[in-house]
Amino acid sequence: MTSGRRAVLRLVAALGATATVGVLAADRLAAPERTTGAAPPPVPPGRAAAGAGPAAGAPAQAARLRPAAYRLQPMTAYAPPAFRRAVPPVRQRPFLSMSGVGRSMVLSFDDGPDPRYTPAILEILRRHDCRAMFFVCGEMAVENPDLLRRMAEDGHVVGNHSWSHPLIPKLRPSRIRDELGSTSEVVERTLGTAPLWYRAPYGAWNRHSFEIGAELGMEPLAWTVDTLDWKEPGTDTIVRRALDGAAPGAVVLSHDAGGDRSQSVAALRRYLPELLDAGYHITVPRR
């Protein structure tokens, strides 16, 4: 065989091999469903539509995307911002009265709710269309959630008075946190919102109680007028103390639990209309 013929045969063989490879490649691209072990090419996101069927003329078994080939990313720029409730400043003493409220007073009731006396107090307040503050103890609130809901439905302010009414300054900080935190949790679970005010049992505060109360989002409120109704001094005495202490911004302390509070109920029935007749507006603080 001459060298010219050998060169021609080598050229023909090379062209044949090239044509064979091209045919095989075209076959792989045209029929991906017949291939195994190799992933099909990804579909451009702009041409993919959720729930869209195969295009006209496409094979029944269309090539599917790889699991991670097309995935929407969270649009974090449009997510609602997570705002935390502003923590009040740490006080060194509680509020004793409400300033800037004109000829208004605040009535407050501690230690409840008690099913023996709280409903009667709520009824008297409702009859005169007045709002008051109820500083509840957790151990009473957890047993009477219906009364908590009645307070809130009538527009009263539900405050925190600790769980078991201890002497706060004698407690470790962890125990103070338990007393206040557990009560706030019961109120929030029942009403949907945590209390914004708290009052130390016996009016005994300390630095830790101010700090922990502020961490829980609460302001401390004491009182201006103490009716001393817990001593059961008689209905007339309770009425006289409430009326004698009446003044713009005054906060009156009474109780709806913690003992026999029938005198407290009878006194409220008498002094509340007298305060209203004297031009006082019975209100609650707002935050």
SERO-4910 file (N, C-alpha, C, O; in steps of 0.05 Angstrom, whole numbers):
BEGIN
 pado doro    nc1    nc2    nc3   cac1   cac2   cac3    cc1    cc2    cc3    oc1    oc2    oc3
  Met    A     17    -24      0      0      0      0     18     25      0     36     28     16
  Thr    A     12     42    -19     28     66    -20     22     84      3      2     82     17
  Ser    A     40    102      7     37    121     29     13    140     25      0    148     44
  Gly    A      6    146      0    -17    164     -6    -43    151      2    -60    164     14
  Arg    A    -46    124     -4    -70    110      3    -73    108     34    -95    111     44
  Arg    A    -50    103     48    -51    101     77    -60    127     89    -75    127    109
  Ala    A    -52    150     79    -60    176     89    -90    180     86   -103    190    104
  Val    A   -100    172     62   -129    175     57   -145    158     77   -165    168     87
  Leu    A   -137    134     81   -152    116    100   -152    128    128   -172    127    142
  Arg    A   -129    138    137   -128    150    164   -147    174    166   -160    178    187
  Leu    A   -149    190    145   -167    213    146   -196    204    148   -212    215    163
  Val    A   -203    183    132   -231    172    133   -237    162    160   -259    166    170
  Ala    A   -219    147    172   -224    136    199   -228    158    220   -245    156    237
  Ala    A   -212    179    218   -215    201    237   -242    215    234   -255    221    254
  Leu    A   -251    219    209   -277    232    204   -299    214    215   -319    224    226
  Gly    A   -297    187    211   -317    169    221   -320    170    251   -342    170    262
  Ala    A   -297    171    265   -297    171    294   -310    197    304   -326    197    323
  Thr    A   -304    219    290   -316    245    298   -346    244    295   -360    254    312
  Ala    A   -355    234    273   -384    232    268   -398    215    289   -420    221    298
  Thr    A   -385    193    296   -397    175    316   -401    189    343   -422    187    356
  Val    A   -380    203    352   -381    218    377   -404    239    376   -418    243    396
  Gly    A   -406    253    354   -427    273    351   -455    262    353   -473    273    366
  Val    A   -459    238    341   -485    225    342   -492    217    370   -514    221    380
  Leu    A   -473    205    384   -477    197    412   -484    221    430   -502    220    447
  Ala    A   -469    243    426   -474    267    442   -502    278    437   -516    286    455
  Ala    A   -510    279    411   -537    289    405   -558    272    416   -579    282    425
  Asp    A   -554    246    417   -573    227    428   -576    232    458   -599    230    468
  Arg    A   -555    237    472   -556    242    501   -572    267    507   -587    269    527
  Leu    A   -567    288    491   -581    313    495   -611    311    488   -628    324    502
  Ala    A   -617    296    468   -645    294    459   -662    276    476   -686    280    476
  Ala    A   -651    257    489   -666    237    505   -654    234    533   -642    213    538
  Pro    A   -657    253    551   -646    251    578   -659    229    594   -648    219    613
  Glu    A   -684    222    586   -698    202    603   -685    174    599   -690    156    616
  Arg    A   -669    170    579   -658    144    575   -630    142    588   -618    121    588
  Thr    A   -621    164    600   -595    163    613   -598    157    642   -619    164    654
  Thr    A   -579    145    654   -580    139    683   -553    147    694   -532    145    682
  Gly    A   -555    157    720   -531    164    734   -521    193    729   -504    202    743
  Ala    A   -532    207    709   -524    234    703   -547    253    707   -569    247    697
  Ala    A   -543    275    720   -565    294    725   -570    311    700   -551    319    687
  Pro    A   -595    316    693   -602    333    670   -594    362    676   -590    370    698
  Pro    A   -592    377    654   -584    405    658   -606    420    672   -630    415    668
  Pro    A   -598    440    689   -618    456    704   -634    473    686   -625    483    666
  Val    A   -660    478    695   -678    496    680   -674    524    690   -673    528    715
  Pro    A   -670    544    673   -667    572    683   -690    580    701   -713    574    693
  Pro    A   -685    593    724   -708    600    742   -729    617    729   -752    614    735
  Gly    A   -721    634    711   -740    652    698   -760    637    680   -781    648    673
  Arg    A   -754    612    673   -771    597    655   -786    575    670   -803    561    658
  Ala    A   -780    572    695   -794    551    711   -818    563    724   -817    586    734
  Ala    A   -840    549    725   -865    558    737   -875    537    755   -877    513    747
  Ala    A   -883    544    780   -893    525    799   -918    513    789   -937    527    782
  Gly    A   -919    486    788   -943    472    780   -947    471    751   -967    460    742
  Ala    A   -929    482    734   -932    482    705   -927    454    694   -909    440    703
  Gly    A   -943    446    674   -939    419    662   -917    420    641   -906    441    637
  Pro    A   -912    397    628   -892    396    608   -900    412    583   -924    414    577
  Ala    A   -881    424    569   -887    439    545   -897    421    524   -893    397    524
  Ala    A   -912    434    504   -923    418    482   -901    404    467   -880    415    461
  Gly    A   -906    379    462   -886    363    447   -864    351    465   -848    335    455
  Ala    A   -863    359    490   -842    348    508   -849    320    516   -873    313    516
  Pro    A   -830    303    522   -836    276    531   -850    276    557   -849    295    573
  Ala    A   -865    254    563   -881    252    587   -863    254    612   -871    267    631
  Gln    A   -840    242    611   -822    242    634   -802    265    630   -780    260    620
  Ala    A   -809    290    637   -792    312    633   -769    312    653   -772    301    675
  Ala    A   -746    323    645   -723    324    663   -730    341    687   -740    363    684
  Arg    A   -723    332    711   -729    346    735   -704    360    746   -682    351    741
  Leu    A   -709    382    761   -686    396    772   -674    381    794   -686    364    807
  Arg    A   -648    385    798   -635    374    822   -647    388    846   -656    411    844
  Pro    A   -647    375    870   -661    386    893   -652    414    900   -669    431    908
  Ala    A   -626    421    897   -617    447    905   -612    466    881   -600    487    884
  Ala    A   -622    458    857   -617    474    834   -633    500    833   -624    520    822
  Tyr    A   -657    500    845   -675    523    844   -690    525    870   -706    508    877
  Arg    A   -684    546    886   -697    548    912   -700    578    918   -681    593    916
  Leu    A   -723    585    927   -728    613    934   -713    619    960   -714    603    979
  Gln    A   -701    642    962   -687    650    986   -706    668   1003   -722    683    991
  Pro    A   -704    667   1029   -722    684   1046   -717    714   1040   -694    723   1037
  Met    A   -739    728   1037   -736    757   1032   -735    771   1058   -754    784   1067
  Thr    A   -712    770   1071   -709    781   1098   -713    811   1099   -720    822   1120
  Ala    A   -708    824   1077   -711    853   1077   -740    861   1082   -746    884   1090
  Tyr    A   -759    843   1076   -787    850   1079   -800    837   1104   -824    839   1108
  Ala    A   -784    823   1120   -794    811   1144   -801    832   1165   -787    853   1166
  Pro    A   -822    829   1181   -829    849   1201   -807    851   1222   -797    831   1231
  Pro    A   -800    875   1230   -779    878   1250   -788    868   1277   -811    870   1284
  Ala    A   -769    857   1291   -775    846   1318   -769    867   1339   -746    872   1346
  Phe    A   -791    881   1348   -788    902   1368   -792    890   1396   -810    873   1400
  Arg    A   -775    897   1414   -778    890   1442   -791    913   1458   -785    936   1452
  Arg    A   -807    906   1477   -820    926   1493   -798    941   1509   -780    929   1520
  Ala    A   -800    967   1509   -781    984   1522   -780    977   1552   -801    976   1565
  Val    A   -757    973   1563   -754    967   1591   -754    994   1607   -739   1012   1600
  Pro    A   -771    997   1627   -772   1022   1642   -746   1025   1658   -732   1006   1663
  Pro    A   -740   1050   1666   -716   1054   1682   -718   1042   1709   -740   1037   1719
  Val    A   -695   1036   1721   -694   1025   1748   -698   1048   1768   -682   1066   1770
  Arg    A   -720   1046   1783   -727   1067   1802   -712   1062   1828   -703   1040   1834
  Gln    A   -709   1083   1844   -698   1081   1871   -720   1082   1892   -716   1077   1915
  Arg    A   -744   1090   1883   -767   1090   1901   -792   1088   1883   -791   1095   1859
  Pro    A   -814   1079   1893   -838   1075   1877   -853   1101   1873   -849   1121   1888
  Phe    A   -871   1102   1854   -890   1124   1851   -909   1123   1875   -919   1102   1882
  Leu    A   -915   1146   1886   -934   1148   1909   -960   1159   1900   -981   1154   1912
  Ser    A   -960   1176   1879   -984   1188   1869   -982   1191   1839   -960   1187   1828
  Met    A  -1003   1199   1826  -1004   1203   1797  -1005   1233   1792  -1024   1247   1800
  Ser    A   -984   1244   1778   -983   1272   1773   -995   1279   1746   -997   1261   1728
  Gly    A  -1004   1304   1743  -1015   1313   1718  -1041   1300   1709  -1046   1298   1685
  Val    A  -1057   1292   1728  -1083   1279   1721  -1107   1296   1729  -1129   1287   1728
  Gly    A  -1101   1321   1737  -1123   1339   1744  -1137   1330   1770  -1124   1319   1788
  Arg    A  -1163   1334   1771  -1178   1326   1795  -1186   1296   1792  -1209   1289   1790
  Ser    A  -1165   1279   1792  -1170   1250   1789  -1156   1235   1812  -1137   1245   1824
  Met    A  -1167   1212   1818  -1156   1195   1838  -1154   1166   1828  -1168   1159   1808
  Val    A  -1138   1150   1841  -1135   1122   1834  -1143   1105   1858  -1133   1109   1880
  Leu    A  -1161   1086   1853  -1168   1067   1874  -1153   1040   1867  -1153   1031   1845
  Ser    A  -1141   1029   1888  -1126   1004   1883  -1134    983   1905  -1139    990   1927
  Phe    A  -1133    958   1896  -1141    936   1914  -1119    914   1912  -1112    906   1890
  Asp    A  -1110    905   1935  -1088    885   1936  -1097    858   1945  -1119    855   1957
  Asp    A  -1081    838   1939  -1081    811   1950  -1100    792   1936  -1099    768   1941
  Gly    A  -1118    801   1919  -1137    784   1906  -1126    769   1882  -1102    767   1879
  Pro    A  -1144    758   1866  -1174    760   1868  -1185    739   1887  -1175    717   1889
  Asp    A  -1206    747   1901  -1219    729   1920  -1249    727   1912  -1262    747   1910
  Pro    A  -1258    703   1906  -1286    700   1897  -1307    709   1918  -1330    712   1911
  Arg    A  -1299    713   1943  -1318    722   1963  -1322    752   1962  -1344    761   1969
  Tyr    A  -1302    767   1954  -1304    797   1956  -1299    811   1929  -1311    832   1924
  Thr    A  -1282    800   1912  -1275    814   1887  -1299    818   1869  -1302    840   1858
  Pro    A  -1317    799   1866  -1341    804   1848  -1358    827   1858  -1368    843   1841
  Ala    A  -1361    831   1884  -1377    853   1894  -1363    880   1888  -1377    899   1881
  Ile    A  -1337    881   1891  -1322    905   1885  -1324    912   1855  -1328    935   1848
  Leu    A  -1322    892   1839  -1325    896   1810  -1352    906   1803  -1355    923   1785
  Glu    A  -1373    896   1816  -1400    905   1811  -1404    934   1819  -1417    949   1804
  Ile    A  -1393    942   1841  -1396    970   1850  -1382    989   1830  -1393   1009   1823
  Leu    A  -1358    981   1822  -1343    998   1803  -1358    999   1776  -1359   1021   1764
  Arg    A  -1369    977   1767  -1384    977   1742  -1409    995   1744  -1416   1009   1725
  Arg    A  -1422    994   1767  -1446   1010   1770  -1441   1040   1767  -1457   1055   1757
  His    A  -1417   1048   1777  -1410   1077   1775  -1392   1082   1751  -1382   1105   1749
  Asp    A  -1387   1063   1734  -1371   1066   1710  -1343   1077   1717  -1333   1096   1705
  Cys    A  -1330   1064   1736  -1304   1072   1745  -1284   1049   1740  -1291   1026   1740
  Arg    A  -1259   1057   1737  -1237   1038   1733  -1218   1039   1757  -1214   1060   1768
  Ala    A  -1207   1016   1764  -1189   1014   1787  -1165    997   1780  -1164    986   1758
  Met    A  -1147    994   1799  -1123    977   1796  -1126    954   1816  -1132    958   1839
  Phe    A  -1120    930   1806  -1120    906   1823  -1092    894   1822  -1084    883   1802
  Phe    A  -1078    895   1845  -1052    883   1847  -1056    854   1858  -1062    850   1881
  Val    A  -1053    835   1840  -1061    807   1847  -1037    791   1856  -1014    796   1847
  Cys    A  -1042    772   1873  -1022    752   1881  -1024    728   1862  -1047    719   1856
  Gly    A  -1002    717   1854  -1002    695   1835  -1017    671   1845  -1032    658   1830
  Glu    A  -1014    664   1871  -1028    640   1881  -1058    644   1882  -1072    624   1882
  Met    A  -1068    668   1882  -1096    673   1881  -1105    675   1852  -1127    665   1844
  Ala    A  -1089    687   1835  -1096    691   1807  -1098    665   1792  -1116    661   1775
  Val    A  -1080    646   1798  -1080    621   1784  -1105    604   1790  -1113    587   1774
  Glu    A  -1117    609   1813  -1141    595   1821  -1167    609   1812  -1188    597   1811
  Asn    A  -1164    634   1803  -1188    649   1796  -1184    664   1769  -1187    689   1769
  Pro    A  -1177    651   1748  -1172    664   1723  -1197    679   1712  -1194    699   1697
  Asp    A  -1221    669   1719  -1245    682   1709  -1247    710   1720  -1257    728   1707
  Leu    A  -1238    714   1745  -1239    741   1757  -1219    760   1744  -1224    783   1740
  Leu    A  -1196    748   1737  -1176    764   1722  -1188    774   1696  -1185    798   1688
  Arg    A  -1202    756   1682  -1214    764   1656  -1236    785   1660  -1239    803   1643
  Arg    A  -1251    783   1681  -1271    803   1687  -1259    830   1692  -1269    851   1683
  Met    A  -1237    831   1706  -1223    856   1711  -1215    869   1685  -1219    893   1681
  Ala    A  -1202    853   1668  -1192    864   1643  -1215    872   1625  -1214    893   1612
  Glu    A  -1237    857   1624  -1260    863   1607  -1273    889   1616  -1284    904   1599
  Asp    A  -1272    895   1642  -1284    920   1652  -1265    944   1650  -1272    966   1658
  Gly    A  -1241    940   1639  -1222    962   1636  -1204    968   1659  -1191    988   1659
  His    A  -1204    950   1679  -1186    954   1702  -1158    946   1696  -1153    931   1677
  Val    A  -1139    957   1711  -1111    950   1708  -1104    928   1727  -1109    930   1751
  Val    A  -1092    907   1716  -1084    884   1733  -1054    886   1737  -1038    885   1718
  Gly    A  -1046    889   1762  -1018    892   1769  -1007    868   1784  -1022    849   1790
  Asn    A   -981    868   1789   -967    845   1801   -962    851   1830   -950    872   1837
  His    A   -970    833   1848   -966    836   1877   -950    813   1889   -954    806   1912
  Ser    A   -934    800   1872   -917    777   1879   -935    752   1879   -959    753   1875
  Trp    A   -922    729   1883   -937    704   1883   -949    697   1910   -973    691   1911
  Ser    A   -934    699   1931   -943    689   1957   -943    711   1979   -945    704   2002
  His    A   -940    736   1971   -941    758   1990   -918    757   2011   -924    759   2035
  Pro    A   -893    753   2003   -872    751   2022   -861    779   2029   -868    799   2016
  Leu    A   -843    781   2048   -828    805   2054   -804    806   2035   -784    792   2040
  Ile    A   -806    822   2015   -786    821   1993   -757    826   2002   -740    811   1993
  Pro    A   -751    845   2020   -723    849   2027   -709    826   2040   -685    825   2042
  Lys    A   -725    806   2049   -713    783   2062   -707    760   2042   -697    739   2050
  Leu    A   -713    765   2017   -710    744   1997   -685    747   1981   -675    770   1977
  Arg    A   -674    725   1971   -651    726   1952   -662    737   1926   -686    735   1920
  Pro    A   -645    749   1909   -654    759   1883   -667    738   1866   -687    744   1852
  Ser    A   -657    713   1867   -670    692   1851   -698    686   1860   -716    681   1844
  Arg    A   -703    688   1886   -730    684   1896   -749    707   1889   -772    703   1883
  Ile    A   -738    732   1890   -754    755   1882   -762    752   1853   -785    757   1845
  Arg    A   -743    742   1836   -749    738   1808   -771    717   1804   -789    721   1787
  Asp    A   -770    696   1820   -791    676   1819   -818    687   1827   -839    681   1814
  Glu    A   -819    702   1849   -844    713   1859   -857    732   1838   -881    730   1833
  Leu    A   -841    750   1827   -852    769   1807   -857    756   1780   -877    760   1767
  Gly    A   -837    740   1771   -838    729   1745   -861    709   1742   -875    708   1722
  Ser    A   -866    692   1763   -887    673   1761   -915    686   1760   -932    677   1746
  Thr    A   -918    707   1775   -943    722   1775   -948    735   1748   -970    734   1737
  Ser    A   -927    748   1737   -930    760   1711   -937    739   1690   -953    744   1671
  Glu    A   -926    715   1693   -932    694   1673   -961    685   1675   -973    681   1654
  Val    A   -972    683   1699  -1000    676   1701  -1018    697   1689  -1037    691   1675
  Val    A  -1012    722   1694  -1028    744   1683  -1027    744   1653  -1047    747   1639
  Glu    A  -1003    741   1642  -1000    741   1613  -1013    718   1600  -1025    720   1579
  Arg    A  -1011    694   1613  -1024    671   1601  -1055    674   1601  -1068    663   1584
  Thr    A  -1065    687   1621  -1094    690   1624  -1105    713   1607  -1126    710   1594
  Leu    A  -1091    735   1606  -1101    759   1593  -1088    765   1566  -1098    782   1551
  Gly    A  -1066    752   1561  -1052    757   1535  -1031    779   1537  -1015    782   1518
  Thr    A  -1030    794   1559  -1010    814   1563  -1000    813   1592  -1015    808   1610
  Ala    A   -974    818   1595   -962    818   1622   -968    844   1636   -973    864   1623
  Pro    A   -968    844   1663   -973    869   1677   -951    889   1674   -928    883   1670
  Leu    A   -959    915   1674   -941    937   1671   -935    951   1697   -918    969   1698
  Trp    A   -949    943   1718   -945    955   1745   -942    933   1766   -953    911   1763
  Tyr    A   -927    940   1786   -925    921   1809   -923    936   1835   -915    959   1836
  Arg    A   -930    922   1856   -930    933   1883   -918    913   1902   -927    890   1903
  Ala    A   -898    921   1917   -886    903   1936   -904    898   1960   -916    917   1971
  Pro    A   -907    873   1969   -923    867   1993   -913    883   2017   -888    887   2020
  Tyr    A   -931    894   2032   -925    910   2056   -912    937   2048   -903    952   2066
  Gly    A   -909    942   2022   -895    967   2014   -866    965   2020   -853    986   2022
  Ala    A   -855    941   2022   -827    937   2028   -811    932   2002   -813    910   1992
  Trp    A   -796    952   1993   -781    949   1968   -751    947   1975   -743    954   1997
  Asn    A   -736    938   1956   -707    940   1958   -695    943   1930   -710    942   1910
  Arg    A   -669    946   1928   -656    951   1902   -662    928   1883   -667    933   1859
  His    A   -660    904   1892   -664    881   1875   -693    880   1863   -697    874   1840
  Ser    A   -712    888   1880   -740    887   1870   -744    909   1848   -758    904   1829
  Phe    A   -731    932   1851   -733    952   1830   -720    943   1805   -731    946   1783
  Glu    A   -697    930   1807   -682    921   1783   -698    899   1769   -701    899   1745
  Ile    A   -707    879   1784   -721    856   1772   -748    865   1761   -756    856   1739
  Gly    A   -762    883   1775   -787    893   1764   -783    907   1738   -799    904   1719
  Ala    A   -762    923   1736   -757    937   1710   -750    917   1688   -758    921   1666
  Glu    A   -735    896   1695   -728    876   1675   -753    862   1664   -755    854   1641
  Leu    A   -774    860   1681   -799    847   1673   -818    867   1660   -841    860   1654
  Gly    A   -809    892   1657   -825    912   1643   -845    926   1660   -865    936   1650
  Met    A   -841    927   1686   -861    938   1704   -850    962   1719   -827    965   1725
  Glu    A   -869    981   1725   -863   1004   1741   -874   1000   1769   -895    987   1772
  Pro    A   -860   1010   1790   -869   1006   1818   -888   1028   1826   -884   1051   1822
  Leu    A   -910   1020   1838   -931   1039   1848   -937   1032   1877   -945   1010   1883
  Ala    A   -935   1052   1894   -943   1049   1922   -970   1062   1926   -989   1056   1910
  Trp    A   -974   1080   1946  -1000   1092   1950   -996   1118   1966   -975   1123   1978
  Thr    A  -1017   1134   1965  -1017   1159   1980  -1035   1157   2005  -1028   1167   2026
  Val    A  -1057   1142   2002  -1076   1139   2024  -1079   1110   2031  -1086   1094   2014
  Asp    A  -1073   1103   2056  -1076   1076   2066  -1101   1075   2084  -1102   1087   2105
  Thr    A  -1122   1060   2075  -1146   1058   2091  -1143   1039   2114  -1160   1039   2132
  Leu    A  -1121   1024   2114  -1116   1004   2136  -1140    985   2139  -1146    976   2162
  Asp    A  -1154    980   2117  -1177    963   2119  -1170    934   2127  -1187    919   2137
  Trp    A  -1145    926   2123  -1136    899   2130  -1138    894   2161  -1139    872   2170
  Lys    A  -1138    916   2176  -1141    914   2205  -1170    911   2213  -1177    907   2237
  Glu    A  -1189    913   2194  -1217    912   2199  -1226    932   2221  -1237    925   2241
  Pro    A  -1220    958   2216  -1226    979   2236  -1255    987   2237  -1263   1002   2254
  Gly    A  -1271    977   2218  -1299    985   2217  -1304   1000   2191  -1287   1015   2181
  Thr    A  -1328    997   2181  -1335   1010   2155  -1333   1040   2157  -1322   1053   2139
  Asp    A  -1343   1052   2179  -1342   1082   2181  -1314   1092   2180  -1308   1112   2168
  Thr    A  -1295   1079   2194  -1267   1088   2194  -1255   1086   2167  -1240   1104   2159
  Ile    A  -1260   1065   2152  -1249   1062   2125  -1260   1084   2107  -1245   1096   2091
  Val    A  -1286   1090   2109  -1298   1112   2093  -1285   1138   2099  -1278   1154   2081
  Arg    A  -1281   1144   2125  -1270   1170   2133  -1241   1173   2123  -1234   1194   2114
  Arg    A  -1226   1152   2125  -1198   1153   2115  -1196   1158   2085  -1179   1173   2076
  Ala    A  -1214   1145   2070  -1214   1149   2041  -1222   1177   2034  -1210   1189   2016
  Leu    A  -1242   1188   2047  -1251   1215   2041  -1231   1236   2051  -1227   1257   2037
  Asp    A  -1220   1232   2074  -1201   1252   2085  -1175   1253   2067  -1163   1274   2065
  Gly    A  -1168   1231   2055  -1143   1231   2039  -1148   1238   2010  -1129   1239   1994
  Ala    A  -1172   1244   2003  -1178   1251   1975  -1163   1276   1966  -1163   1296   1980
  Ala    A  -1150   1274   1943  -1135   1296   1932  -1128   1289   1903  -1127   1266   1896
  Pro    A  -1123   1310   1887  -1116   1304   1859  -1090   1287   1857  -1070   1293   1869
  Gly    A  -1092   1265   1843  -1070   1247   1839  -1066   1226   1861  -1048   1210   1860
  Ala    A  -1083   1227   1882  -1080   1208   1904  -1085   1179   1895  -1102   1174   1878
  Val    A  -1070   1161   1908  -1074   1132   1903  -1083   1120   1930  -1069   1121   1949
  Val    A  -1107   1108   1930  -1119   1097   1954  -1114   1067   1954  -1119   1053   1935
  Leu    A  -1105   1058   1977  -1099   1029   1981  -1121   1016   1997  -1128   1025   2019
  Ser    A  -1133    995   1986  -1152    978   2000  -1145    949   1992  -1126    944   1978
  His    A  -1162    930   2002  -1156    902   1996  -1182    887   1989  -1204    894   1999
  Asp    A  -1179    868   1971  -1202    851   1964  -1198    822   1971  -1212    804   1962
  Ala    A  -1177    817   1987  -1171    789   1995  -1152    791   2019  -1145    812   2029
  Gly    A  -1144    767   2029  -1126    766   2052  -1139    766   2079  -1126    769   2099
  Gly    A  -1165    763   2080  -1180    762   2105  -1209    769   2100  -1218    768   2078
  Asp    A  -1223    777   2122  -1251    785   2119  -1251    813   2107  -1243    832   2121
  Arg    A  -1260    816   2082  -1260    842   2069  -1288    853   2065  -1293    869   2047
  Ser    A  -1307    843   2081  -1334    853   2079  -1336    883   2086  -1352    897   2074
  Gln    A  -1319    892   2105  -1319    921   2111  -1308    937   2088  -1318    959   2083
  Ser    A  -1289    926   2074  -1277    940   2051  -1298    944   2029  -1300    965   2016
  Val    A  -1314    923   2025  -1335    924   2004  -1356    945   2012  -1365    961   1996
  Ala    A  -1365    944   2038  -1386    962   2047  -1376    991   2046  -1391   1009   2040
  Ala    A  -1350    995   2053  -1339   1023   2052  -1338   1033   2024  -1345   1057   2019
  Leu    A  -1329   1017   2005  -1328   1026   1977  -1356   1034   1967  -1359   1053   1952
  Arg    A  -1376   1019   1975  -1403   1025   1967  -1412   1053   1976  -1430   1065   1964
  Arg    A  -1400   1063   1998  -1407   1089   2009  -1389   1111   1999  -1399   1132   1992
  Tyr    A  -1362   1107   2000  -1345   1130   1994  -1341   1135   1964  -1335   1157   1956
  Leu    A  -1346   1115   1947  -1342   1120   1918  -1362   1140   1907  -1353   1159   1894
  Pro    A  -1388   1138   1913  -1406   1159   1903  -1401   1186   1915  -1406   1207   1902
  Glu    A  -1391   1187   1940  -1384   1213   1952  -1361   1226   1937  -1360   1250   1934
  Leu    A  -1341   1210   1930  -1318   1221   1915  -1327   1232   1888  -1318   1253   1879
  Leu    A  -1345   1218   1875  -1355   1226   1849  -1372   1252   1852  -1370   1270   1835
  Asp    A  -1388   1253   1873  -1404   1278   1878  -1386   1302   1884  -1393   1324   1878
  Ala    A  -1362   1296   1895  -1344   1318   1901  -1328   1327   1877  -1311   1345   1879
  Gly    A  -1333   1315   1854  -1320   1323   1830  -1295   1308   1822  -1280   1316   1805
  Tyr    A  -1290   1286   1836  -1266   1271   1830  -1272   1251   1807  -1293   1240   1805
  His    A  -1252   1248   1791  -1253   1228   1769  -1236   1204   1777  -1212   1207   1781
  Ile    A  -1249   1181   1779  -1234   1157   1787  -1223   1144   1761  -1237   1137   1743
  Thr    A  -1196   1142   1760  -1183   1134   1736  -1161   1114   1742  -1157   1106   1765
  Val    A  -1146   1106   1722  -1123   1088   1724  -1100   1100   1708  -1105   1113   1689
  Pro    A  -1076   1095   1717  -1053   1105   1701  -1049   1091   1675  -1056   1067   1673
  Arg    A  -1039   1105   1656  -1034   1093   1629  -1004   1095   1624   -990   1112   1633
  Arg    A   -995   1075   1609   -966   1075   1601   -965   1072   1570   -943   1072   1559
***
